Amino acid sequence: MDPAALSAALLTVIAPLAEARREGSSAGITAADLPLERPKNRDHGDWASNAALKLSKVVGANPRDFAGEIAAGLEAVDGIASVEVAGPGFINIRLDAAAAGALAKTIVDEGAAFGTNESRADEIINLEFVSANPTGPIHLGGTRWAAAGDALARILSSQGAKVTREYYFNDHGAQIDRFARSLVAAHQGDPTPEDGYGGAYIHDIAARVTEQYDGDIDALDPDAKQEAFRELGVTLMFGEIKQSLHDFGVDFDVYFHENDLHDSGAVDRAVARLRELGHIFEADGATWLRSTEFGDDKDRVIIKSDGQPAYISGDLAYYLDKRERGFNRCIIMLGADHHGYVQRLMAMCAAFGDEPNVNLQVLIGQMVNLVRDGQPMRMSKRAGTVVTLEDLVEIVGVDAARYALTRSSADSNLDIDLDVLQKRTNDNPVFYVQYAHARTHNVARNAHGSGVDRSEFAPELLDHETESALLGALQEFPRIVAFAAEVREPHRVARYLEELAGLYHRWYDNCRVIPLGDAPVESVHRTRLWLNDATGQVLRNGLTLLGVSAPERM
């Protein structure tokens, strides 16, 4: 019996009780009003509900008395072994072994679909992440968003959402000009400009620009030469960024060029829309947005007095463009240095008539530090000043890098111990989870060689305490994934997998799938193989959501 079936049973019991107390009306109670959770202390049962406490005022009953009525009704439901009332009206439910164990076959039968649903089918999501400027390799902050953003996209998609991964390609502005000047300086053997970019990659890109330019680049006047280095240099640098992300397992559906906003008239359309809505005013020769009406700390200049668009104009145009493309959820992942920008983005969203934190959501990611031999690692071989995606992958590999960057809440600072991630021990969390998955395959291979197959399934035999604990965790997977999608927190899946791996290892140490010696193969061995394979399936499903491989041998 899974949580959905148990919720349905709760509703079947509670609805007539509520109707009796409310003279024929159940007050529109649905399964969503009947929360279930796993008790922290397994001695309290398999599931607990505070439905009686939540509904007592609605039905006009004493919570504990109402809980007693619910408990009496639930005890008659097939698959429920016992129900008890605790405290002021909590209901603790214990399933019988067969009902709990049936989940193993359900998981194996559903396979990769276990944990997925269509609950977010109405959400058309534009998920913008990384969006690093094409002025250098991706640093650790962008790498964290690459791992977390791709995992979030996978999780949201698993719940039915239609997700577009988008990279905002900044090919407009002062940073690109500094990049071009740095390339020219490298080409000419001049010192790096004071506000420019350094590192071996600048010399590499400059050399490739010179090689690929059609003609004699040194014959150009200074302005034309800088433009040539800008245009070709940005193309080459962005090509490297895209390849690095692809090698990291991250590909985007849309690469949106900032220049397109300015060339297409999108800024003018955004200003016109806001003017129609009555949120634009003119002052001091400039065009302003009345953003203070929507919670911002001050009104914002959109078009400066010299006629040039202010920085926020691009945000206005880009957001409106996303909404006009049909996205009803726009999620933006930004670095910690953009924290102060969230308020004005939400004001912008509200000014367009949308709902902040619904139509627009901003996620902030904190800093990442690499630690080796107890000391922070700060320098890159190639970038010179910052540690990059390539540096991290070169040291620990794609799987360990993605898992390490995803297993902690993105809004907290993260220290990654490279020495731990290179170990093939249980101290290394990605190894711990991947090894559990590989072990399930090893057990299945050995079982096949010993004549144990899945020709029989007797779930009532899965009654060992480690089996009860393992089944309880397996049952949680759909809820964990759904909650991770709701709160936009992929790390919840990673932490769940570590807990599941621990429970599986303990089960492995206590329950045999293969008979000892010459003992015959029995029903319990075949049934345990179902549980073994179900665990492997859930570990595989979870790792896939994180973009991490699930090896069959280690």
Protein Blocks (a to p, Z undefined) as FASTA:
>chain_A
ZZklmmmmmmmmmmmmmmmmngopaghpafklmccdddfblknojbdcfklmmmmmmnop
afklmmmmmmmmmmmpghiabdcdehjlpacddddfklmmmmmmmmmmnmmmnopacklm
mpccdddehjiaffbccdfklmmmmmmmmmmmmmmmmnopacdddddddfedjklmmmmm
mmmmmmnopacdfklcedjklmmmmmmmmmmpgcjfklpcfklmmmmmmmmmmmmmmmmm
mmmmmmnopacfbdcdfklmmmnommmmmmmmmmmnopacceehiacddfklnopabdcd
fbdfkopacfklmmmmmmmmmmmnopabdcddddfklmmmmmmmmmmmmmnopaehklpc
cdddddddddeehiacfbdfklomaccfklmmmmnojklmmmmmmmpcfkbccdddfklm
mpccfklmklmmmmmmmmmmmmmmmmmmnopackbccfklmmcfklmmmmmmmmmmmmmm
mmmmmnopaklmmmmmmmmmmmmmmmmmmmcfbdghjbccdfklmmmmmmmmmmmmmmmm
mmmmnopacdfbZZ
